[in-house]
Amino acid sequence: MAACEVCGNEYDRPLEIKVSGETHTFDCFECAISVLAPHCEHCGVAVIGHGHESDGHVFCCAHCAHAEGHDSLRDRADSAAV
């Protein structure tokens, strides 16, 4: 059995995820997301979907990007209002 690198739980069916040549071991997606997902630079939420990126900065949505001065990004919901 392998132990999750986040919570230490020993699980008989762990997730092994390889990123940039390094293998990580988790017992669930929640633990994997907490370590591997980028986090929004404005609100801190884990970005598990596409998110938004501008000049190397990651945001969960256009609203957060705008709050940090990245005004060119748009959500689909924003397109009708612009």
Summary of the structure (lengths in Angstrom):
residues: 82
radius of gyration: 16.6
end to end distance: 53.6
largest distance: 53.6
contacts: 198
relative contact order: 0.13
helix: 22%
strand: 27%
